[in-house]
């Protein structure tokens, strides 16, 4: 570890101190402490987030914009949450939209954008993406007659084929580039700034799926120059709430499906119905939890930058240990980029002669919780040739320890030896 990295590490709470904030880590299964490696599907929640949700429901529960105290308190809580998420993605509060989840928000945005498209227009997606960033755009193929094009992934490396993306963006009348910041199946981190620059050159809008990216690297919509971005709070220690960033001018100009009496100014015009107020309160608390891991004072965005830099380094160290340990086991095939490549600490693998479900069940017997299947990244699974047998996915989070990684390696060794 470099001197600079050591300084950053000292300025962020230790893994042991972080773990104390998560009641779920007290759970035991078959006599052993549970090791949660299911973070890519949803992280565990710190006590402060649960308290924010319950405090809202117990003391402030009301609908918005009325003239009594709890309604005014609800308005304030929602406004503060927009400010927190604006800090989280480096935007303004007027550019933060809340919704049930990323998938619903993406369908909603796609319908609004679709009203501006016509036959002959094209939308580019990628083979690396979760289907929540594919199928909402494919729906426009049926509804609006647009063409959907898919940039290839390179199965051997789990990375995007940038030459193919360039070709698609150049050879077609592309209006939207929808690309994931990171693959939820393989952990691949894409060069988002490069992708948005390609989109601008083609005079297309850029939509970024940051659901898997946001728990591991700090989003920066200003630096990336993207037009839209979506993420999910339950992937970074919050409740089940979706968040959409949109450039204010675009949020103001798009024809979102909405009720006539509903607000017509951004960001409210992009939201439908009564929101999940308690979940939004918890989402703000999740951002504040992450910022609170910094052992120094300062603006929230600066503390988030420090925390993310340190946690990313810790996760990379754990991932290298996991990658090397599983790679030494006969019959294990690891997928995705190696540790030196830009990636998240998420590893998917297959074990020869074993279905992914069976491996996950065996791990669960040893109190290791890991997900299996295709994780809604079906195209990735098809391209890797594992759609039938499935993948086992392991994800490191801020509460993951070296001892837990060693437990996983030992457990997979035992399964392989049967």
PyMOL commands that set and color helices and strands:
alter all, ss='L'
color gray80, all
select helices_A, chain A and resi 3-10+15-19+23-26+39-41+47-59+69-89+93-95+102-114+131-133+135-144+162-171+192-201+221-224+233-235+248-253+268-270+277-292+300-327+356-365+378-384+402-416
alter helices_A, ss='H'
color red, helices_A
select strands_A, chain A and resi 28-29+32-33+35-36+96-99+122-126+147-151+153-154+159-160+174-180+205-209+228-232+242-246+332-335+346-351+368-369+371-373+391-395
alter strands_A, ss='S'
color yellow, strands_A
deselect
rebuild
show_as cartoon
